[in-house]
Amino acid sequence: MRARRLHPEVAAKETAKAAALAEGADGKAASAAGDKAYRGAMRAMQDGFWRSVGIPCALARIGPARRRLTRAEWHAEKAGVAAAAVALQVADVARAEADAARHEAATVSGAAPVTRRR
């Protein structure tokens, strides 16, 4: 078994490389197209992970040194990410309270409880 076959970003690279070769590109240009597709797919995967995990934990996607931010700019960005994390927590609490209220209302009325899927 080869793990590369299960790696979606490697699959994107191979698909782009095959498409470039089918269009008549030489090997070097096809490899460059594959590498570009790989980087794009990896970036998308990391962005998705950051949205799922980083924002709720109040973590910035990229640090200040990479983008040469001043200290004030970095603190402003950290505050913005922390505010987004708080907003997500508030939304989750509100969603849970609404679900509990719907469940209680359905239980009191004798109807089957309504559950929401995320």
Biopython code that builds the backbone (N, CA, C, O; Angstrom):
import numpy as np
from Bio.PDB.StructureBuilder import StructureBuilder

atoms = [
    (1, "MET", "N", (0.840, -1.180, 0.000)),
    (1, "MET", "CA", (0.000, 0.000, 0.000)),
    (1, "MET", "C", (0.889, 1.248, 0.000)),
    (1, "MET", "O", (1.897, 1.307, 0.703)),
    (2, "ARG", "N", (0.507, 2.209, -0.774)),
    (2, "ARG", "CA", (1.273, 3.447, -0.870)),
    (2, "ARG", "C", (0.415, 4.612, -0.398)),
    (2, "ARG", "O", (-0.699, 4.813, -0.883)),
    (3, "ALA", "N", (0.938, 5.369, 0.543)),
    (3, "ALA", "CA", (0.192, 6.497, 1.105)),
    (3, "ALA", "C", (0.001, 7.614, 0.075)),
    (3, "ALA", "O", (-0.958, 8.380, 0.165)),
    (4, "ARG", "N", (0.893, 7.707, -0.884)),
    (4, "ARG", "CA", (0.766, 8.756, -1.907)),
    (4, "ARG", "C", (-0.550, 8.642, -2.673)),
    (4, "ARG", "O", (-1.089, 9.648, -3.135)),
    (5, "ARG", "N", (-1.062, 7.439, -2.806)),
    (5, "ARG", "CA", (-2.324, 7.247, -3.520)),
    (5, "ARG", "C", (-3.504, 7.831, -2.749)),
    (5, "ARG", "O", (-4.528, 8.161, -3.347)),
    (6, "LEU", "N", (-3.376, 7.960, -1.448)),
    (6, "LEU", "CA", (-4.455, 8.481, -0.607)),
    (6, "LEU", "C", (-4.335, 9.979, -0.366)),
    (6, "LEU", "O", (-5.235, 10.578, 0.222)),
    (7, "HIS", "N", (-3.256, 10.589, -0.802)),
    (7, "HIS", "CA", (-2.972, 12.001, -0.554)),
    (7, "HIS", "C", (-3.662, 12.842, -1.627)),
    (7, "HIS", "O", (-3.233, 12.813, -2.780)),
    (8, "PRO", "N", (-4.740, 13.610, -1.282)),
    (8, "PRO", "CA", (-5.482, 14.347, -2.305)),
    (8, "PRO", "C", (-4.645, 15.395, -3.029)),
    (8, "PRO", "O", (-4.891, 15.688, -4.199)),
    (9, "GLU", "N", (-3.663, 15.956, -2.342)),
    (9, "GLU", "CA", (-2.845, 16.985, -2.968)),
    (9, "GLU", "C", (-1.913, 16.370, -4.012)),
    (9, "GLU", "O", (-1.655, 16.980, -5.049)),
    (10, "VAL", "N", (-1.412, 15.173, -3.743)),
    (10, "VAL", "CA", (-0.575, 14.479, -4.722)),
    (10, "VAL", "C", (-1.429, 14.090, -5.930)),
    (10, "VAL", "O", (-0.961, 14.140, -7.067)),
    (11, "ALA", "N", (-2.674, 13.705, -5.679)),
    (11, "ALA", "CA", (-3.575, 13.382, -6.784)),
    (11, "ALA", "C", (-3.819, 14.614, -7.661)),
    (11, "ALA", "O", (-3.884, 14.501, -8.885)),
    (12, "ALA", "N", (-3.954, 15.790, -7.038)),
    (12, "ALA", "CA", (-4.129, 17.026, -7.803)),
    (12, "ALA", "C", (-2.901, 17.298, -8.668)),
    (12, "ALA", "O", (-3.021, 17.742, -9.809)),
    (13, "LYS", "N", (-1.721, 17.028, -8.114)),
    (13, "LYS", "CA", (-0.482, 17.233, -8.867)),
    (13, "LYS", "C", (-0.425, 16.294, -10.069)),
    (13, "LYS", "O", (-0.113, 16.719, -11.182)),
    (14, "GLU", "N", (-0.725, 15.023, -9.843)),
    (14, "GLU", "CA", (-0.662, 14.045, -10.930)),
    (14, "GLU", "C", (-1.688, 14.360, -12.022)),
    (14, "GLU", "O", (-1.403, 14.206, -13.209)),
    (15, "THR", "N", (-2.876, 14.798, -11.618)),
    (15, "THR", "CA", (-3.913, 15.150, -12.590)),
    (15, "THR", "C", (-3.489, 16.341, -13.441)),
    (15, "THR", "O", (-3.652, 16.330, -14.661)),
    (16, "ALA", "N", (-2.941, 17.376, -12.788)),
    (16, "ALA", "CA", (-2.505, 18.559, -13.520)),
    (16, "ALA", "C", (-1.345, 18.231, -14.454)),
    (16, "ALA", "O", (-1.274, 18.731, -15.576)),
    (17, "LYS", "N", (-0.440, 17.383, -13.974)),
    (17, "LYS", "CA", (0.707, 17.006, -14.797)),
    (17, "LYS", "C", (0.246, 16.215, -16.023)),
    (17, "LYS", "O", (0.724, 16.451, -17.133)),
    (18, "ALA", "N", (-0.679, 15.279, -15.822)),
    (18, "ALA", "CA", (-1.197, 14.490, -16.945)),
    (18, "ALA", "C", (-1.945, 15.366, -17.940)),
    (18, "ALA", "O", (-1.843, 15.167, -19.150)),
    (19, "ALA", "N", (-2.701, 16.343, -17.424)),
    (19, "ALA", "CA", (-3.438, 17.244, -18.310)),
    (19, "ALA", "C", (-2.473, 18.092, -19.140)),
    (19, "ALA", "O", (-2.700, 18.312, -20.330)),
    (20, "ALA", "N", (-1.398, 18.566, -18.510)),
    (20, "ALA", "CA", (-0.416, 19.370, -19.240)),
    (20, "ALA", "C", (0.281, 18.535, -20.317)),
    (20, "ALA", "O", (0.516, 19.017, -21.425)),
    (21, "LEU", "N", (0.605, 17.297, -19.992)),
    (21, "LEU", "CA", (1.242, 16.427, -20.993)),
    (21, "LEU", "C", (0.285, 16.131, -22.137)),
    (21, "LEU", "O", (0.702, 16.056, -23.293)),
    (22, "ALA", "N", (-1.006, 15.961, -21.820)),
    (22, "ALA", "CA", (-2.004, 15.695, -22.861)),
    (22, "ALA", "C", (-2.181, 16.888, -23.786)),
    (22, "ALA", "O", (-2.524, 16.725, -24.957)),
    (23, "GLU", "N", (-1.948, 18.087, -23.266)),
    (23, "GLU", "CA", (-2.060, 19.299, -24.085)),
    (23, "GLU", "C", (-0.809, 19.545, -24.914)),
    (23, "GLU", "O", (-0.762, 20.480, -25.714)),
    (24, "GLY", "N", (0.203, 18.705, -24.724)),
    (24, "GLY", "CA", (1.403, 18.822, -25.536)),
    (24, "GLY", "C", (2.558, 19.556, -24.866)),
    (24, "GLY", "O", (3.536, 19.892, -25.534)),
    (25, "ALA", "N", (2.472, 19.809, -23.591)),
    (25, "ALA", "CA", (3.567, 20.482, -22.881)),
    (25, "ALA", "C", (4.733, 19.510, -22.709)),
    (25, "ALA", "O", (4.540, 18.296, -22.656)),
    (26, "ASP", "N", (5.950, 20.063, -22.624)),
    (26, "ASP", "CA", (7.103, 19.212, -22.385)),
    (26, "ASP", "C", (7.130, 18.790, -20.917)),
    (26, "ASP", "O", (6.337, 19.282, -20.114)),
    (27, "GLY", "N", (8.032, 17.889, -20.567)),
    (27, "GLY", "CA", (8.094, 17.336, -19.216)),
    (27, "GLY", "C", (8.320, 18.373, -18.132)),
    (27, "GLY", "O", (7.725, 18.301, -17.057)),
    (28, "LYS", "N", (9.182, 19.337, -18.419)),
    (28, "LYS", "CA", (9.497, 20.364, -17.422)),
    (28, "LYS", "C", (8.282, 21.260, -17.167)),
    (28, "LYS", "O", (7.984, 21.579, -16.016)),
    (29, "ALA", "N", (7.591, 21.663, -18.211)),
    (29, "ALA", "CA", (6.399, 22.503, -18.052)),
    (29, "ALA", "C", (5.281, 21.729, -17.364)),
    (29, "ALA", "O", (4.534, 22.291, -16.564)),
    (30, "ALA", "N", (5.166, 20.428, -17.677)),
    (30, "ALA", "CA", (4.142, 19.597, -17.029)),
    (30, "ALA", "C", (4.431, 19.461, -15.544)),
    (30, "ALA", "O", (3.515, 19.509, -14.723)),
    (31, "SER", "N", (5.706, 19.290, -15.195)),
    (31, "SER", "CA", (6.075, 19.201, -13.770)),
    (31, "SER", "C", (5.791, 20.511, -13.051)),
    (31, "SER", "O", (5.329, 20.511, -11.910)),
    (32, "ALA", "N", (6.065, 21.623, -13.715)),
    (32, "ALA", "CA", (5.785, 22.933, -13.115)),
    (32, "ALA", "C", (4.286, 23.108, -12.878)),
    (32, "ALA", "O", (3.878, 23.631, -11.841)),
    (33, "ALA", "N", (3.467, 22.673, -13.833)),
    (33, "ALA", "CA", (2.009, 22.762, -13.667)),
    (33, "ALA", "C", (1.551, 21.871, -12.516)),
    (33, "ALA", "O", (0.681, 22.255, -11.734)),
    (34, "GLY", "N", (2.138, 20.681, -12.416)),
    (34, "GLY", "CA", (1.798, 19.773, -11.319)),
    (34, "GLY", "C", (2.187, 20.345, -9.972)),
    (34, "GLY", "O", (1.432, 20.246, -9.005)),
    (35, "ASP", "N", (3.385, 20.953, -9.908)),
    (35, "ASP", "CA", (3.839, 21.556, -8.650)),
    (35, "ASP", "C", (2.933, 22.708, -8.231)),
    (35, "ASP", "O", (2.640, 22.872, -7.047)),
    (36, "LYS", "N", (2.490, 23.505, -9.199)),
    (36, "LYS", "CA", (1.596, 24.622, -8.898)),
    (36, "LYS", "C", (0.260, 24.108, -8.348)),
    (36, "LYS", "O", (-0.281, 24.667, -7.395)),
    (37, "ALA", "N", (-0.262, 23.043, -8.954)),
    (37, "ALA", "CA", (-1.516, 22.450, -8.485)),
    (37, "ALA", "C", (-1.347, 21.881, -7.083)),
    (37, "ALA", "O", (-2.242, 22.014, -6.248)),
    (38, "TYR", "N", (-0.207, 21.248, -6.820)),
    (38, "TYR", "CA", (0.082, 20.683, -5.498)),
    (38, "TYR", "C", (0.112, 21.779, -4.438)),
    (38, "TYR", "O", (-0.502, 21.644, -3.380)),
    (39, "ARG", "N", (0.828, 22.862, -4.727)),
    (39, "ARG", "CA", (0.915, 23.967, -3.760)),
    (39, "ARG", "C", (-0.461, 24.576, -3.495)),
    (39, "ARG", "O", (-0.796, 24.892, -2.353)),
    (40, "GLY", "N", (-1.248, 24.737, -4.546)),
    (40, "GLY", "CA", (-2.592, 25.290, -4.380)),
    (40, "GLY", "C", (-3.481, 24.385, -3.541)),
    (40, "GLY", "O", (-4.226, 24.859, -2.683)),
    (41, "ALA", "N", (-3.402, 23.082, -3.788)),
    (41, "ALA", "CA", (-4.213, 22.135, -3.023)),
    (41, "ALA", "C", (-3.764, 22.079, -1.562)),
    (41, "ALA", "O", (-4.600, 22.004, -0.660)),
    (42, "MET", "N", (-2.464, 22.115, -1.326)),
    (42, "MET", "CA", (-1.960, 22.115, 0.057)),
    (42, "MET", "C", (-2.376, 23.394, 0.783)),
    (42, "MET", "O", (-2.757, 23.352, 1.953)),
    (43, "ARG", "N", (-2.302, 24.516, 0.095)),
    (43, "ARG", "CA", (-2.700, 25.787, 0.704)),
    (43, "ARG", "C", (-4.187, 25.744, 1.074)),
    (43, "ARG", "O", (-4.574, 26.199, 2.150)),
    (44, "ALA", "N", (-5.009, 25.201, 0.189)),
    (44, "ALA", "CA", (-6.442, 25.101, 0.462)),
    (44, "ALA", "C", (-6.704, 24.188, 1.665)),
    (44, "ALA", "O", (-7.556, 24.486, 2.502)),
    (45, "MET", "N", (-5.966, 23.074, 1.746)),
    (45, "MET", "CA", (-6.120, 22.167, 2.878)),
    (45, "MET", "C", (-5.723, 22.847, 4.185)),
    (45, "MET", "O", (-6.420, 22.715, 5.192)),
    (46, "GLN", "N", (-4.611, 23.569, 4.174)),
    (46, "GLN", "CA", (-4.155, 24.253, 5.379)),
    (46, "GLN", "C", (-5.092, 25.383, 5.771)),
    (46, "GLN", "O", (-5.311, 25.616, 6.960)),
    (47, "ASP", "N", (-5.651, 26.091, 4.791)),
    (47, "ASP", "CA", (-6.630, 27.139, 5.084)),
    (47, "ASP", "C", (-7.873, 26.545, 5.736)),
    (47, "ASP", "O", (-8.408, 27.110, 6.691)),
    (48, "GLY", "N", (-8.329, 25.417, 5.226)),
    (48, "GLY", "CA", (-9.495, 24.754, 5.806)),
    (48, "GLY", "C", (-9.237, 24.297, 7.224)),
    (48, "GLY", "O", (-10.099, 24.431, 8.093)),
    (49, "PHE", "N", (-8.051, 23.756, 7.462)),
    (49, "PHE", "CA", (-7.693, 23.333, 8.821)),
    (49, "PHE", "C", (-7.651, 24.536, 9.753)),
    (49, "PHE", "O", (-8.116, 24.460, 10.890)),
    (50, "TRP", "N", (-7.097, 25.644, 9.274)),
    (50, "TRP", "CA", (-7.033, 26.849, 10.103)),
    (50, "TRP", "C", (-8.437, 27.352, 10.430)),
    (50, "TRP", "O", (-8.698, 27.757, 11.563)),
    (51, "ARG", "N", (-9.350, 27.333, 9.447)),
    (51, "ARG", "CA", (-10.726, 27.764, 9.718)),
    (51, "ARG", "C", (-11.388, 26.852, 10.745)),
    (51, "ARG", "O", (-12.147, 27.320, 11.593)),
    (52, "SER", "N", (-11.103, 25.547, 10.672)),
    (52, "SER", "CA", (-11.727, 24.591, 11.579)),
    (52, "SER", "C", (-11.107, 24.586, 12.969)),
    (52, "SER", "O", (-11.813, 24.442, 13.967)),
    (53, "VAL", "N", (-9.801, 24.742, 13.036)),
    (53, "VAL", "CA", (-9.086, 24.584, 14.298)),
    (53, "VAL", "C", (-8.431, 25.880, 14.765)),
    (53, "VAL", "O", (-8.518, 26.226, 15.943)),
    (54, "GLY", "N", (-7.786, 26.589, 13.871)),
    (54, "GLY", "CA", (-7.012, 27.766, 14.263)),
    (54, "GLY", "C", (-7.853, 28.922, 14.756)),
    (54, "GLY", "O", (-7.548, 29.513, 15.792)),
    (55, "ILE", "N", (-8.907, 29.255, 14.032)),
    (55, "ILE", "CA", (-9.747, 30.385, 14.443)),
    (55, "ILE", "C", (-10.411, 30.119, 15.787)),
    (55, "ILE", "O", (-10.372, 30.993, 16.652)),
    (56, "PRO", "N", (-11.028, 28.940, 16.008)),
    (56, "PRO", "CA", (-11.630, 28.710, 17.318)),
    (56, "PRO", "C", (-10.615, 28.768, 18.467)),
    (56, "PRO", "O", (-10.974, 29.075, 19.603)),
    (57, "CYS", "N", (-9.358, 28.473, 18.163)),
    (57, "CYS", "CA", (-8.312, 28.538, 19.197)),
    (57, "CYS", "C", (-7.612, 29.896, 19.210)),
    (57, "CYS", "O", (-6.616, 30.071, 19.912)),
    (58, "ALA", "N", (-8.119, 30.851, 18.447)),
    (58, "ALA", "CA", (-7.574, 32.207, 18.359)),
    (58, "ALA", "C", (-6.129, 32.226, 17.868)),
    (58, "ALA", "O", (-5.300, 32.967, 18.395)),
    (59, "LEU", "N", (-5.828, 31.404, 16.853)),
    (59, "LEU", "CA", (-4.488, 31.362, 16.267)),
    (59, "LEU", "C", (-4.511, 32.024, 14.899)),
    (59, "LEU", "O", (-5.446, 31.826, 14.123)),
    (60, "ALA", "N", (-3.488, 32.807, 14.606)),
    (60, "ALA", "CA", (-3.365, 33.443, 13.303)),
    (60, "ALA", "C", (-2.875, 32.408, 12.293)),
    (60, "ALA", "O", (-2.185, 31.458, 12.662)),
    (61, "ARG", "N", (-3.222, 32.586, 11.049)),
    (61, "ARG", "CA", (-2.837, 31.623, 10.015)),
    (61, "ARG", "C", (-1.343, 31.686, 9.725)),
    (61, "ARG", "O", (-0.690, 30.649, 9.603)),
    (62, "ILE", "N", (-0.804, 32.885, 9.614)),
    (62, "ILE", "CA", (0.616, 33.070, 9.313)),
    (62, "ILE", "C", (1.173, 34.078, 10.310)),
    (62, "ILE", "O", (0.515, 35.071, 10.621)),
    (63, "GLY", "N", (2.371, 33.834, 10.810)),
    (63, "GLY", "CA", (2.974, 34.691, 11.821)),
    (63, "GLY", "C", (3.429, 36.044, 11.291)),
    (63, "GLY", "O", (3.385, 36.283, 10.084)),
    (64, "PRO", "N", (3.867, 36.936, 12.188)),
    (64, "PRO", "CA", (4.209, 38.293, 11.799)),
    (64, "PRO", "C", (5.510, 38.417, 11.021)),
    (64, "PRO", "O", (5.631, 39.297, 10.169)),
    (65, "ALA", "N", (6.480, 37.564, 11.292)),
    (65, "ALA", "CA", (7.783, 37.705, 10.639)),
    (65, "ALA", "C", (7.685, 37.402, 9.153)),
    (65, "ALA", "O", (8.352, 38.045, 8.343)),
    (66, "ARG", "N", (6.871, 36.442, 8.795)),
    (66, "ARG", "CA", (6.744, 36.050, 7.393)),
    (66, "ARG", "C", (6.244, 37.221, 6.547)),
    (66, "ARG", "O", (6.655, 37.383, 5.398)),
    (67, "ARG", "N", (5.362, 38.030, 7.117)),
    (67, "ARG", "CA", (4.774, 39.149, 6.370)),
    (67, "ARG", "C", (5.379, 40.487, 6.782)),
    (67, "ARG", "O", (4.956, 41.535, 6.294)),
    (68, "ARG", "N", (6.349, 40.460, 7.662)),
    (68, "ARG", "CA", (7.045, 41.664, 8.121)),
    (68, "ARG", "C", (6.077, 42.696, 8.704)),
    (68, "ARG", "O", (6.107, 43.872, 8.341)),
    (69, "LEU", "N", (5.228, 42.233, 9.607)),
    (69, "LEU", "CA", (4.291, 43.129, 10.269)),
    (69, "LEU", "C", (4.982, 43.864, 11.408)),
    (69, "LEU", "O", (5.897, 43.337, 12.041)),
    (70, "THR", "N", (4.536, 45.073, 11.655)),
    (70, "THR", "CA", (5.019, 45.786, 12.834)),
    (70, "THR", "C", (4.362, 45.166, 14.054)),
    (70, "THR", "O", (3.411, 44.393, 13.935)),
    (71, "ARG", "N", (4.873, 45.508, 15.217)),
    (71, "ARG", "CA", (4.311, 44.971, 16.459)),
    (71, "ARG", "C", (2.847, 45.375, 16.610)),
    (71, "ARG", "O", (2.015, 44.562, 17.014)),
    (72, "ALA", "N", (2.532, 46.628, 16.285)),
    (72, "ALA", "CA", (1.155, 47.114, 16.412)),
    (72, "ALA", "C", (0.230, 46.381, 15.438)),
    (72, "ALA", "O", (-0.892, 46.025, 15.797)),
    (73, "GLU", "N", (0.698, 46.156, 14.211)),
    (73, "GLU", "CA", (-0.125, 45.433, 13.239)),
    (73, "GLU", "C", (-0.372, 43.989, 13.691)),
    (73, "GLU", "O", (-1.474, 43.460, 13.543)),
    (74, "TRP", "N", (0.671, 43.366, 14.242)),
    (74, "TRP", "CA", (0.535, 41.997, 14.708)),
    (74, "TRP", "C", (-0.453, 41.909, 15.871)),
    (74, "TRP", "O", (-1.283, 41.000, 15.905)),
    (75, "HIS", "N", (-0.376, 42.829, 16.812)),
    (75, "HIS", "CA", (-1.308, 42.817, 17.946)),
    (75, "HIS", "C", (-2.734, 43.085, 17.476)),
    (75, "HIS", "O", (-3.682, 42.515, 18.017)),
    (76, "ALA", "N", (-2.893, 43.942, 16.479)),
    (76, "ALA", "CA", (-4.232, 44.205, 15.938)),
    (76, "ALA", "C", (-4.783, 42.943, 15.267)),
    (76, "ALA", "O", (-5.964, 42.631, 15.416)),
    (77, "GLU", "N", (-3.943, 42.223, 14.536)),
    (77, "GLU", "CA", (-4.399, 40.991, 13.890)),
    (77, "GLU", "C", (-4.746, 39.927, 14.921)),
    (77, "GLU", "O", (-5.748, 39.226, 14.778)),
    (78, "LYS", "N", (-3.923, 39.800, 15.961)),
    (78, "LYS", "CA", (-4.225, 38.833, 17.012)),
    (78, "LYS", "C", (-5.546, 39.161, 17.690)),
    (78, "LYS", "O", (-6.318, 38.260, 18.018)),
    (79, "ALA", "N", (-5.809, 40.432, 17.900)),
    (79, "ALA", "CA", (-7.077, 40.841, 18.521)),
    (79, "ALA", "C", (-8.247, 40.507, 17.602)),
    (79, "ALA", "O", (-9.303, 40.091, 18.079)),
    (80, "GLY", "N", (-8.079, 40.678, 16.314)),
    (80, "GLY", "CA", (-9.137, 40.342, 15.361)),
    (80, "GLY", "C", (-9.434, 38.855, 15.342)),
    (80, "GLY", "O", (-10.597, 38.457, 15.293)),
    (81, "VAL", "N", (-8.395, 38.025, 15.381)),
    (81, "VAL", "CA", (-8.595, 36.578, 15.399)),
    (81, "VAL", "C", (-9.242, 36.155, 16.713)),
    (81, "VAL", "O", (-10.098, 35.270, 16.723)),
    (82, "ALA", "N", (-8.844, 36.771, 17.813)),
    (82, "ALA", "CA", (-9.458, 36.455, 19.103)),
    (82, "ALA", "C", (-10.933, 36.852, 19.111)),
    (82, "ALA", "O", (-11.762, 36.135, 19.673)),
    (83, "ALA", "N", (-11.266, 37.974, 18.498)),
    (83, "ALA", "CA", (-12.668, 38.396, 18.410)),
    (83, "ALA", "C", (-13.469, 37.411, 17.561)),
    (83, "ALA", "O", (-14.619, 37.110, 17.880)),
    (84, "ALA", "N", (-12.873, 36.913, 16.492)),
    (84, "ALA", "CA", (-13.552, 35.917, 15.662)),
    (84, "ALA", "C", (-13.783, 34.634, 16.447)),
    (84, "ALA", "O", (-14.828, 33.998, 16.309)),
    (85, "ALA", "N", (-12.808, 34.250, 17.271)),
    (85, "ALA", "CA", (-12.962, 33.046, 18.090)),
    (85, "ALA", "C", (-14.102, 33.208, 19.083)),
    (85, "ALA", "O", (-14.886, 32.283, 19.293)),
    (86, "VAL", "N", (-14.193, 34.388, 19.696)),
    (86, "VAL", "CA", (-15.284, 34.653, 20.637)),
    (86, "VAL", "C", (-16.624, 34.630, 19.919)),
    (86, "VAL", "O", (-17.600, 34.090, 20.439)),
    (87, "ALA", "N", (-16.677, 35.214, 18.726)),
    (87, "ALA", "CA", (-17.924, 35.217, 17.955)),
    (87, "ALA", "C", (-18.352, 33.795, 17.615)),
    (87, "ALA", "O", (-19.541, 33.480, 17.670)),
    (88, "LEU", "N", (-17.400, 32.930, 17.264)),
    (88, "LEU", "CA", (-17.736, 31.534, 16.978)),
    (88, "LEU", "C", (-18.256, 30.820, 18.218)),
    (88, "LEU", "O", (-19.189, 30.022, 18.134)),
    (89, "GLN", "N", (-17.649, 31.106, 19.372)),
    (89, "GLN", "CA", (-18.111, 30.492, 20.615)),
    (89, "GLN", "C", (-19.521, 30.954, 20.953)),
    (89, "GLN", "O", (-20.354, 30.146, 21.365)),
    (90, "VAL", "N", (-19.801, 32.244, 20.783)),
    (90, "VAL", "CA", (-21.132, 32.778, 21.052)),
    (90, "VAL", "C", (-22.149, 32.131, 20.115)),
    (90, "VAL", "O", (-23.245, 31.765, 20.538)),
    (91, "ALA", "N", (-21.783, 31.993, 18.849)),
    (91, "ALA", "CA", (-22.689, 31.367, 17.882)),
    (91, "ALA", "C", (-22.948, 29.907, 18.246)),
    (91, "ALA", "O", (-24.079, 29.434, 18.134)),
    (92, "ASP", "N", (-21.919, 29.197, 18.679)),
    (92, "ASP", "CA", (-22.102, 27.796, 19.074)),
    (92, "ASP", "C", (-23.008, 27.673, 20.289)),
    (92, "ASP", "O", (-23.855, 26.782, 20.338)),
    (93, "VAL", "N", (-22.842, 28.557, 21.273)),
    (93, "VAL", "CA", (-23.696, 28.536, 22.466)),
    (93, "VAL", "C", (-25.138, 28.853, 22.081)),
    (93, "VAL", "O", (-26.064, 28.194, 22.553)),
    (94, "ALA", "N", (-25.333, 29.856, 21.226)),
    (94, "ALA", "CA", (-26.682, 30.216, 20.791)),
    (94, "ALA", "C", (-27.327, 29.065, 20.029)),
    (94, "ALA", "O", (-28.513, 28.790, 20.207)),
    (95, "ARG", "N", (-26.556, 28.395, 19.184)),
    (95, "ARG", "CA", (-27.077, 27.262, 18.430)),
    (95, "ARG", "C", (-27.474, 26.129, 19.371)),
    (95, "ARG", "O", (-28.520, 25.506, 19.187)),
    (96, "ALA", "N", (-26.642, 25.860, 20.380)),
    (96, "ALA", "CA", (-26.944, 24.799, 21.340)),
    (96, "ALA", "C", (-28.196, 25.139, 22.150)),
    (96, "ALA", "O", (-29.026, 24.267, 22.408)),
    (97, "GLU", "N", (-28.332, 26.410, 22.552)),
    (97, "GLU", "CA", (-29.512, 26.819, 23.309)),
    (97, "GLU", "C", (-30.773, 26.718, 22.454)),
    (97, "GLU", "O", (-31.822, 26.308, 22.949)),
    (98, "ALA", "N", (-30.681, 27.084, 21.190)),
    (98, "ALA", "CA", (-31.833, 26.986, 20.296)),
    (98, "ALA", "C", (-32.225, 25.527, 20.081)),
    (98, "ALA", "O", (-33.411, 25.198, 20.058)),
    (99, "ASP", "N", (-31.237, 24.657, 19.925)),
    (99, "ASP", "CA", (-31.525, 23.232, 19.768)),
    (99, "ASP", "C", (-32.187, 22.670, 21.023)),
    (99, "ASP", "O", (-33.131, 21.885, 20.931)),
    (100, "ALA", "N", (-31.691, 23.073, 22.199)),
    (100, "ALA", "CA", (-32.273, 22.601, 23.452)),
    (100, "ALA", "C", (-33.709, 23.103, 23.597)),
    (100, "ALA", "O", (-34.579, 22.363, 24.058)),
    (101, "ALA", "N", (-33.964, 24.348, 23.210)),
    (101, "ALA", "CA", (-35.311, 24.894, 23.297)),
    (101, "ALA", "C", (-36.255, 24.168, 22.339)),
    (101, "ALA", "O", (-37.397, 23.879, 22.698)),
    (102, "ARG", "N", (-35.790, 23.870, 21.129)),
    (102, "ARG", "CA", (-36.616, 23.119, 20.183)),
    (102, "ARG", "C", (-36.913, 21.721, 20.705)),
    (102, "ARG", "O", (-38.033, 21.226, 20.578)),
    (103, "HIS", "N", (-35.907, 21.092, 21.289)),
    (103, "HIS", "CA", (-36.077, 19.754, 21.843)),
    (103, "HIS", "C", (-37.086, 19.776, 22.987)),
    (103, "HIS", "O", (-37.952, 18.905, 23.073)),
    (104, "GLU", "N", (-36.973, 20.768, 23.860)),
    (104, "GLU", "CA", (-37.893, 20.886, 24.997)),
    (104, "GLU", "C", (-39.313, 21.168, 24.517)),
    (104, "GLU", "O", (-40.271, 20.597, 25.039)),
    (105, "ALA", "N", (-39.452, 22.036, 23.533)),
    (105, "ALA", "CA", (-40.777, 22.353, 23.006)),
    (105, "ALA", "C", (-41.411, 21.129, 22.357)),
    (105, "ALA", "O", (-42.611, 20.896, 22.499)),
    (106, "ALA", "N", (-40.609, 20.352, 21.651)),
    (106, "ALA", "CA", (-41.129, 19.147, 21.016)),
    (106, "ALA", "C", (-41.501, 18.104, 22.058)),
    (106, "ALA", "O", (-42.480, 17.378, 21.884)),
    (107, "THR", "N", (-40.734, 18.020, 23.138)),
    (107, "THR", "CA", (-41.014, 17.055, 24.192)),
    (107, "THR", "C", (-42.296, 17.421, 24.928)),
    (107, "THR", "O", (-43.100, 16.545, 25.245)),
    (108, "VAL", "N", (-42.493, 18.711, 25.201)),
    (108, "VAL", "CA", (-43.685, 19.177, 25.906)),
    (108, "VAL", "C", (-44.929, 18.953, 25.050)),
    (108, "VAL", "O", (-45.973, 18.560, 25.571)),
    (109, "SER", "N", (-44.830, 19.198, 23.751)),
    (109, "SER", "CA", (-45.985, 19.059, 22.877)),
    (109, "SER", "C", (-46.265, 17.608, 22.506)),
    (109, "SER", "O", (-47.312, 17.307, 21.934)),
    (110, "GLY", "N", (-45.352, 16.719, 22.822)),
    (110, "GLY", "CA", (-45.546, 15.307, 22.528)),
    (110, "GLY", "C", (-45.082, 14.907, 21.146)),
    (110, "GLY", "O", (-45.177, 13.735, 20.782)),
    (111, "ALA", "N", (-44.589, 15.837, 20.378)),
    (111, "ALA", "CA", (-44.091, 15.533, 19.040)),
    (111, "ALA", "C", (-42.676, 14.963, 19.153)),
    (111, "ALA", "O", (-42.021, 15.076, 20.189)),
    (112, "ALA", "N", (-42.233, 14.359, 18.078)),
    (112, "ALA", "CA", (-40.875, 13.836, 18.065)),
    (112, "ALA", "C", (-39.893, 15.000, 18.094)),
    (112, "ALA", "O", (-40.109, 16.001, 17.411)),
    (113, "PRO", "N", (-38.809, 14.887, 18.877)),
    (113, "PRO", "CA", (-37.832, 15.976, 18.939)),
    (113, "PRO", "C", (-37.172, 16.221, 17.586)),
    (113, "PRO", "O", (-36.871, 15.287, 16.843)),
    (114, "VAL", "N", (-36.960, 17.479, 17.291)),
    (114, "VAL", "CA", (-36.337, 17.873, 16.030)),
    (114, "VAL", "C", (-34.856, 18.082, 16.292)),
    (114, "VAL", "O", (-34.471, 18.854, 17.171)),
    (115, "THR", "N", (-34.037, 17.394, 15.529)),
    (115, "THR", "CA", (-32.586, 17.564, 15.669)),
    (115, "THR", "C", (-32.045, 18.202, 14.421)),
    (115, "THR", "O", (-32.533, 17.957, 13.317)),
    (116, "ARG", "N", (-31.040, 19.016, 14.601)),
    (116, "ARG", "CA", (-30.393, 19.700, 13.480)),
    (116, "ARG", "C", (-29.097, 19.020, 13.152)),
    (116, "ARG", "O", (-28.374, 18.569, 14.039)),
    (117, "ARG", "N", (-28.807, 18.947, 11.884)),
    (117, "ARG", "CA", (-27.517, 18.424, 11.452)),
    (117, "ARG", "C", (-26.640, 19.570, 11.075)),
    (117, "ARG", "O", (-27.108, 20.559, 10.511)),
    (118, "ARG", "N", (-25.361, 19.454, 11.380)),
    (118, "ARG", "CA", (-24.402, 20.500, 11.025)),
    (118, "ARG", "C", (-23.804, 20.222, 9.702)),
    (118, "ARG", "O", (-22.969, 20.993, 9.228)),
]
sb = StructureBuilder()
sb.init_structure("model")
sb.init_model(0)
sb.init_chain("A")
sb.init_seg("    ")
for serial, (resi, resn, name, xyz) in enumerate(atoms, 1):
    if name == "N":
        sb.init_residue(resn, " ", resi, " ")
    sb.init_atom(name, np.array(xyz, "f"), 0.0, 1.0, " ", f" {name:<3s}", serial, name[0])
structure = sb.get_structure()
